[in-house]
Amino acid sequence: MSNTTSERRRKAKEIMSKHGLTLKEWARRHGVSANLVNAVINSKTSCSINKGHKVAVLLGLKKGEIIE
């Protein structure tokens, strides 16, 4: 999975542009804040629990399962 911040940014940008979405639009569609998405992409928050985990999995930055 994406380990460095630059790899995480590239992967996130790739996912969002594939769907023609800005970061803010992507966040809104997935029910999370744009600030949280930025924090996950820039490795500023834990991706092991709750919404951080959800964002990382949806962006393909980590393997995992989303249980809601």
N, CA, C and O atoms as CSV, one atom per row, in Angstrom:
chain,resi,resn,atom,element,x,y,z
A,1,MET,N,N,0.840,-1.175,0.000
A,1,MET,CA,C,0.000,0.000,0.000
A,1,MET,C,C,0.888,1.242,0.000
A,1,MET,O,O,2.110,1.143,0.109
A,2,SER,N,N,0.267,2.395,-0.122
A,2,SER,CA,C,0.999,3.651,-0.209
A,2,SER,C,C,1.592,4.022,1.143
A,2,SER,O,O,0.863,4.202,2.119
A,3,ASN,N,N,2.917,4.135,1.198
A,3,ASN,CA,C,3.573,4.400,2.464
A,3,ASN,C,C,4.043,5.834,2.613
A,3,ASN,O,O,3.835,6.438,3.666
A,4,THR,N,N,4.671,6.399,1.588
A,4,THR,CA,C,5.166,7.757,1.724
A,4,THR,C,C,4.044,8.753,1.444
A,4,THR,O,O,3.057,8.436,0.781
A,5,THR,N,N,4.220,9.948,1.959
A,5,THR,CA,C,3.198,10.975,1.772
A,5,THR,C,C,3.004,11.274,0.293
A,5,THR,O,O,1.872,11.453,-0.155
A,6,SER,N,N,4.087,11.331,-0.470
A,6,SER,CA,C,3.946,11.629,-1.901
A,6,SER,C,C,3.206,10.509,-2.628
A,6,SER,O,O,2.441,10.782,-3.554
A,7,GLU,N,N,3.415,9.272,-2.233
A,7,GLU,CA,C,2.675,8.148,-2.823
A,7,GLU,C,C,1.198,8.235,-2.455
A,7,GLU,O,O,0.328,7.972,-3.284
A,8,ARG,N,N,0.925,8.602,-1.216
A,8,ARG,CA,C,-0.463,8.723,-0.753
A,8,ARG,C,C,-1.175,9.834,-1.519
A,8,ARG,O,O,-2.324,9.669,-1.928
A,9,ARG,N,N,-0.500,10.958,-1.714
A,9,ARG,CA,C,-1.092,12.067,-2.473
A,9,ARG,C,C,-1.387,11.652,-3.905
A,9,ARG,O,O,-2.462,11.935,-4.433
A,10,ARG,N,N,-0.425,10.980,-4.531
A,10,ARG,CA,C,-0.593,10.549,-5.914
A,10,ARG,C,C,-1.771,9.603,-6.041
A,10,ARG,O,O,-2.587,9.747,-6.951
A,11,LYS,N,N,-1.871,8.641,-5.143
A,11,LYS,CA,C,-2.949,7.658,-5.174
A,11,LYS,C,C,-4.304,8.328,-4.964
A,11,LYS,O,O,-5.264,8.018,-5.669
A,12,ALA,N,N,-4.386,9.235,-4.008
A,12,ALA,CA,C,-5.639,9.927,-3.726
A,12,ALA,C,C,-6.062,10.775,-4.923
A,12,ALA,O,O,-7.231,10.769,-5.311
A,13,LYS,N,N,-5.116,11.497,-5.502
A,13,LYS,CA,C,-5.413,12.331,-6.671
A,13,LYS,C,C,-5.898,11.469,-7.830
A,13,LYS,O,O,-6.824,11.846,-8.548
A,14,GLU,N,N,-5.275,10.325,-8.007
A,14,GLU,CA,C,-5.651,9.385,-9.067
A,14,GLU,C,C,-7.100,8.906,-8.879
A,14,GLU,O,O,-7.880,8.898,-9.831
A,15,ILE,N,N,-7.449,8.514,-7.667
A,15,ILE,CA,C,-8.800,8.031,-7.365
A,15,ILE,C,C,-9.834,9.128,-7.607
A,15,ILE,O,O,-10.865,8.892,-8.237
A,16,MET,N,N,-9.550,10.315,-7.108
A,16,MET,CA,C,-10.512,11.409,-7.240
A,16,MET,C,C,-10.679,11.856,-8.685
A,16,MET,O,O,-11.800,12.088,-9.139
A,17,SER,N,N,-9.572,11.978,-9.407
A,17,SER,CA,C,-9.670,12.425,-10.796
A,17,SER,C,C,-10.324,11.370,-11.684
A,17,SER,O,O,-10.974,11.703,-12.675
A,18,LYS,N,N,-10.152,10.115,-11.332
A,18,LYS,CA,C,-10.805,9.027,-12.073
A,18,LYS,C,C,-12.318,9.208,-12.062
A,18,LYS,O,O,-13.005,8.854,-13.021
A,19,HIS,N,N,-12.824,9.759,-10.974
A,19,HIS,CA,C,-14.262,9.973,-10.829
A,19,HIS,C,C,-14.661,11.426,-11.082
A,19,HIS,O,O,-15.826,11.788,-10.922
A,20,GLY,N,N,-13.696,12.256,-11.475
A,20,GLY,CA,C,-13.978,13.653,-11.780
A,20,GLY,C,C,-14.403,14.478,-10.583
A,20,GLY,O,O,-15.233,15.380,-10.700
A,21,LEU,N,N,-13.824,14.161,-9.417
A,21,LEU,CA,C,-14.219,14.827,-8.178
A,21,LEU,C,C,-13.063,15.622,-7.581
A,21,LEU,O,O,-11.900,15.231,-7.682
A,22,THR,N,N,-13.406,16.735,-6.964
A,22,THR,CA,C,-12.420,17.444,-6.160
A,22,THR,C,C,-12.346,16.728,-4.813
A,22,THR,O,O,-13.172,15.867,-4.509
A,23,LEU,N,N,-11.368,17.086,-4.027
A,23,LEU,CA,C,-11.241,16.492,-2.698
A,23,LEU,C,C,-12.495,16.782,-1.871
A,23,LEU,O,O,-13.010,15.901,-1.184
A,24,LYS,N,N,-12.971,18.002,-1.943
A,24,LYS,CA,C,-14.153,18.397,-1.183
A,24,LYS,C,C,-15.383,17.600,-1.623
A,24,LYS,O,O,-16.161,17.155,-0.779
A,25,GLU,N,N,-15.564,17.417,-2.926
A,25,GLU,CA,C,-16.694,16.645,-3.441
A,25,GLU,C,C,-16.587,15.174,-3.034
A,25,GLU,O,O,-17.577,14.549,-2.653
A,26,TRP,N,N,-15.373,14.634,-3.120
A,26,TRP,CA,C,-15.150,13.232,-2.743
A,26,TRP,C,C,-15.516,13.036,-1.272
A,26,TRP,O,O,-16.205,12.082,-0.912
A,27,ALA,N,N,-15.044,13.949,-0.437
A,27,ALA,CA,C,-15.319,13.869,1.001
A,27,ALA,C,C,-16.823,13.912,1.264
A,27,ALA,O,O,-17.343,13.115,2.046
A,28,ARG,N,N,-17.508,14.826,0.623
A,28,ARG,CA,C,-18.956,14.964,0.817
A,28,ARG,C,C,-19.679,13.678,0.422
A,28,ARG,O,O,-20.571,13.223,1.137
A,29,ARG,N,N,-19.300,13.097,-0.702
A,29,ARG,CA,C,-19.944,11.854,-1.163
A,29,ARG,C,C,-19.754,10.701,-0.193
A,29,ARG,O,O,-20.595,9.805,-0.110
A,30,HIS,N,N,-18.650,10.725,0.538
A,30,HIS,CA,C,-18.355,9.626,1.453
A,30,HIS,C,C,-18.668,9.965,2.905
A,30,HIS,O,O,-18.350,9.194,3.809
A,31,GLY,N,N,-19.290,11.114,3.126
A,31,GLY,CA,C,-19.745,11.465,4.465
A,31,GLY,C,C,-18.656,11.798,5.459
A,31,GLY,O,O,-18.811,11.566,6.658
A,32,VAL,N,N,-17.555,12.341,4.969
A,32,VAL,CA,C,-16.452,12.741,5.847
A,32,VAL,C,C,-16.052,14.174,5.504
A,32,VAL,O,O,-16.444,14.699,4.462
A,33,SER,N,N,-15.283,14.794,6.368
A,33,SER,CA,C,-14.862,16.171,6.112
A,33,SER,C,C,-13.638,16.197,5.192
A,33,SER,O,O,-12.832,15.267,5.167
A,34,ALA,N,N,-13.530,17.286,4.443
A,34,ALA,CA,C,-12.357,17.476,3.582
A,34,ALA,C,C,-11.092,17.572,4.428
A,34,ALA,O,O,-10.023,17.135,4.001
A,35,ASN,N,N,-11.210,18.144,5.626
A,35,ASN,CA,C,-10.051,18.241,6.524
A,35,ASN,C,C,-9.543,16.857,6.918
A,35,ASN,O,O,-8.334,16.632,6.990
A,36,LEU,N,N,-10.463,15.936,7.173
A,36,LEU,CA,C,-10.056,14.576,7.530
A,36,LEU,C,C,-9.370,13.904,6.349
A,36,LEU,O,O,-8.352,13.233,6.524
A,37,VAL,N,N,-9.912,14.074,5.157
A,37,VAL,CA,C,-9.291,13.479,3.964
A,37,VAL,C,C,-7.874,14.018,3.795
A,37,VAL,O,O,-6.947,13.251,3.534
A,38,ASN,N,N,-7.700,15.322,3.939
A,38,ASN,CA,C,-6.363,15.917,3.860
A,38,ASN,C,C,-5.436,15.340,4.922
A,38,ASN,O,O,-4.277,15.038,4.638
A,39,ALA,N,N,-5.935,15.186,6.125
A,39,ALA,CA,C,-5.113,14.653,7.217
A,39,ALA,C,C,-4.676,13.216,6.924
A,39,ALA,O,O,-3.533,12.846,7.194
A,40,VAL,N,N,-5.579,12.412,6.376
A,40,VAL,CA,C,-5.240,11.021,6.038
A,40,VAL,C,C,-4.195,10.999,4.926
A,40,VAL,O,O,-3.194,10.289,5.020
A,41,ILE,N,N,-4.433,11.773,3.884
A,41,ILE,CA,C,-3.503,11.807,2.747
A,41,ILE,C,C,-2.114,12.256,3.187
A,41,ILE,O,O,-1.108,11.731,2.710
A,42,ASN,N,N,-2.058,13.220,4.090
A,42,ASN,CA,C,-0.779,13.784,4.529
A,42,ASN,C,C,-0.216,13.120,5.778
A,42,ASN,O,O,0.699,13.648,6.409
A,43,SER,N,N,-0.764,11.959,6.132
A,43,SER,CA,C,-0.286,11.170,7.279
A,43,SER,C,C,-0.303,11.960,8.588
A,43,SER,O,O,0.594,11.812,9.418
A,44,LYS,N,N,-1.322,12.794,8.770
A,44,LYS,CA,C,-1.426,13.611,9.979
A,44,LYS,C,C,-2.415,13.040,10.980
A,44,LYS,O,O,-2.621,13.620,12.046
A,45,THR,N,N,-3.035,11.904,10.650
A,45,THR,CA,C,-4.001,11.296,11.554
A,45,THR,C,C,-3.899,9.780,11.462
A,45,THR,O,O,-3.394,9.244,10.476
A,46,SER,N,N,-4.368,9.112,12.466
A,46,SER,CA,C,-4.365,7.657,12.489
A,46,SER,C,C,-5.418,7.114,11.533
A,46,SER,O,O,-6.533,7.630,11.457
A,47,CYS,N,N,-5.056,6.084,10.820
A,47,CYS,CA,C,-5.995,5.446,9.897
A,47,CYS,C,C,-6.409,4.079,10.423
A,47,CYS,O,O,-6.815,3.201,9.661
A,48,SER,N,N,-6.301,3.914,11.720
A,48,SER,CA,C,-6.589,2.597,12.283
A,48,SER,C,C,-8.005,2.466,12.815
A,48,SER,O,O,-8.491,1.354,13.020
A,49,ILE,N,N,-8.666,3.587,13.039
A,49,ILE,CA,C,-10.019,3.495,13.587
A,49,ILE,C,C,-10.952,4.515,12.940
A,49,ILE,O,O,-10.520,5.531,12.396
A,50,ASN,N,N,-12.229,4.213,13.019
A,50,ASN,CA,C,-13.306,5.115,12.631
A,50,ASN,C,C,-13.172,5.688,11.236
A,50,ASN,O,O,-12.860,4.970,10.286
A,51,LYS,N,N,-13.411,6.990,11.115
A,51,LYS,CA,C,-13.482,7.624,9.808
A,51,LYS,C,C,-12.138,7.690,9.097
A,51,LYS,O,O,-12.090,7.621,7.869
A,52,GLY,N,N,-11.055,7.821,9.840
A,52,GLY,CA,C,-9.723,7.815,9.217
A,52,GLY,C,C,-9.478,6.509,8.490
A,52,GLY,O,O,-8.932,6.497,7.387
A,53,HIS,N,N,-9.879,5.414,9.103
A,53,HIS,CA,C,-9.758,4.086,8.496
A,53,HIS,C,C,-10.610,4.024,7.228
A,53,HIS,O,O,-10.155,3.539,6.192
A,54,LYS,N,N,-11.832,4.510,7.314
A,54,LYS,CA,C,-12.742,4.498,6.172
A,54,LYS,C,C,-12.130,5.252,4.990
A,54,LYS,O,O,-12.133,4.750,3.866
A,55,VAL,N,N,-11.613,6.441,5.240
A,55,VAL,CA,C,-11.015,7.252,4.177
A,55,VAL,C,C,-9.830,6.525,3.545
A,55,VAL,O,O,-9.725,6.453,2.321
A,56,ALA,N,N,-8.942,5.990,4.374
A,56,ALA,CA,C,-7.761,5.297,3.858
A,56,ALA,C,C,-8.136,4.087,3.007
A,56,ALA,O,O,-7.521,3.851,1.967
A,57,VAL,N,N,-9.119,3.332,3.427
A,57,VAL,CA,C,-9.553,2.154,2.664
A,57,VAL,C,C,-10.198,2.582,1.344
A,57,VAL,O,O,-9.883,2.024,0.293
A,58,LEU,N,N,-11.090,3.561,1.393
A,58,LEU,CA,C,-11.772,4.018,0.177
A,58,LEU,C,C,-10.808,4.605,-0.846
A,58,LEU,O,O,-11.041,4.498,-2.049
A,59,LEU,N,N,-9.723,5.228,-0.376
A,59,LEU,CA,C,-8.733,5.793,-1.289
A,59,LEU,C,C,-7.699,4.754,-1.723
A,59,LEU,O,O,-6.832,5.045,-2.546
A,60,GLY,N,N,-7.790,3.547,-1.172
A,60,GLY,CA,C,-6.821,2.519,-1.533
A,60,GLY,C,C,-5.477,2.714,-0.876
A,60,GLY,O,O,-4.476,2.169,-1.341
A,61,LEU,N,N,-5.435,3.483,0.198
A,61,LEU,CA,C,-4.175,3.737,0.882
A,61,LEU,C,C,-3.828,2.638,1.878
A,61,LEU,O,O,-2.685,2.524,2.321
A,62,LYS,N,N,-4.822,1.834,2.224
A,62,LYS,CA,C,-4.577,0.684,3.096
A,62,LYS,C,C,-5.613,-0.379,2.794
A,62,LYS,O,O,-6.710,-0.081,2.322
A,63,LYS,N,N,-5.257,-1.605,3.069
A,63,LYS,CA,C,-6.208,-2.706,2.916
A,63,LYS,C,C,-7.066,-2.753,4.161
A,63,LYS,O,O,-6.599,-2.452,5.259
A,64,GLY,N,N,-8.290,-3.122,3.994
A,64,GLY,CA,C,-9.153,-3.224,5.147
A,64,GLY,C,C,-10.600,-3.363,4.739
A,64,GLY,O,O,-10.945,-3.401,3.558
A,65,GLU,N,N,-11.418,-3.436,5.741
A,65,GLU,CA,C,-12.840,-3.623,5.566
A,65,GLU,C,C,-13.551,-2.480,6.271
A,65,GLU,O,O,-13.135,-2.036,7.341
A,66,ILE,N,N,-14.625,-2.014,5.657
A,66,ILE,CA,C,-15.411,-0.955,6.265
A,66,ILE,C,C,-16.708,-1.578,6.765
A,66,ILE,O,O,-17.487,-2.140,5.994
A,67,ILE,N,N,-16.917,-1.465,8.060
A,67,ILE,CA,C,-18.126,-1.997,8.675
A,67,ILE,C,C,-18.878,-0.824,9.277
A,67,ILE,O,O,-18.376,-0.136,10.166
A,68,GLU,N,N,-20.089,-0.605,8.782
A,68,GLU,CA,C,-20.880,0.525,9.308
A,68,GLU,C,C,-22.148,0.017,9.908
A,68,GLU,O,O,-22.954,0.804,10.405
